[in-house]
């Protein structure tokens, strides 16, 4: 996976707009679906408890709205407008895969395994990028410290770590 340079302001602006759009779409569709379901299948009167008895139709409307909104997002995510958002989303998926195998990767890295050090360098570098983009500055110093340690260890062993050489397939050897 290639590391891209992402403008933080553009990323934040697009992310906020997409979130507002998704929530707005979800709300409108939930009301629309709920209204249609109640018009078609709803009960007319109000019960003695003050309820119309259409709660289940409103819930079904929300469920349909979630499905429809997810379908719409799935269709539009390949549009160039979403490039930065999808890049960060994919990075976070890779981070999760690495994190699940982190103990084994660190174990092999301690024995100067080149692929393990490359994975750690990629992991910490991209974590820094994501933390910066998401304004998560609390743990960024710990990530920087870990990244420095990886590069120091690689330098001691005369290993070169080219982040462009990282592929997700490297994780397959850590079971």
Secondary structure as the mmCIF struct_conf table of DSSP 4:
data_model
#
loop_
_struct_conf.conf_type_id
_struct_conf.id
_struct_conf.beg_label_comp_id
_struct_conf.beg_label_asym_id
_struct_conf.beg_label_seq_id
_struct_conf.end_label_comp_id
_struct_conf.end_label_asym_id
_struct_conf.end_label_seq_id
HELX_LH_PP_P HELX_LH_PP_P1 UNK A 2 UNK A 5
HELX_RH_AL_P HELX_RH_AL_P1 UNK A 8 UNK A 41
BEND BEND1 UNK A 45 UNK A 45
HELX_LH_PP_P HELX_LH_PP_P2 UNK A 46 UNK A 47
TURN_TY1_P TURN_TY1_P1 UNK A 48 UNK A 49
BEND BEND2 UNK A 50 UNK A 50
BEND BEND3 UNK A 53 UNK A 53
HELX_RH_AL_P HELX_RH_AL_P2 UNK A 55 UNK A 76
TURN_TY1_P TURN_TY1_P2 UNK A 77 UNK A 78
BEND BEND4 UNK A 79 UNK A 79
HELX_RH_3T_P HELX_RH_3T_P1 UNK A 80 UNK A 82
HELX_RH_AL_P HELX_RH_AL_P3 UNK A 83 UNK A 100
TURN_TY1_P TURN_TY1_P3 UNK A 101 UNK A 101
HELX_RH_AL_P HELX_RH_AL_P4 UNK A 102 UNK A 110
TURN_TY1_P TURN_TY1_P4 UNK A 111 UNK A 112
HELX_RH_AL_P HELX_RH_AL_P5 UNK A 114 UNK A 133
TURN_TY1_P TURN_TY1_P5 UNK A 134 UNK A 135
BEND BEND5 UNK A 138 UNK A 139
HELX_RH_AL_P HELX_RH_AL_P6 UNK A 140 UNK A 156
TURN_TY1_P TURN_TY1_P6 UNK A 157 UNK A 158
HELX_RH_3T_P HELX_RH_3T_P2 UNK A 163 UNK A 165
HELX_RH_3T_P HELX_RH_3T_P3 UNK A 168 UNK A 173
#
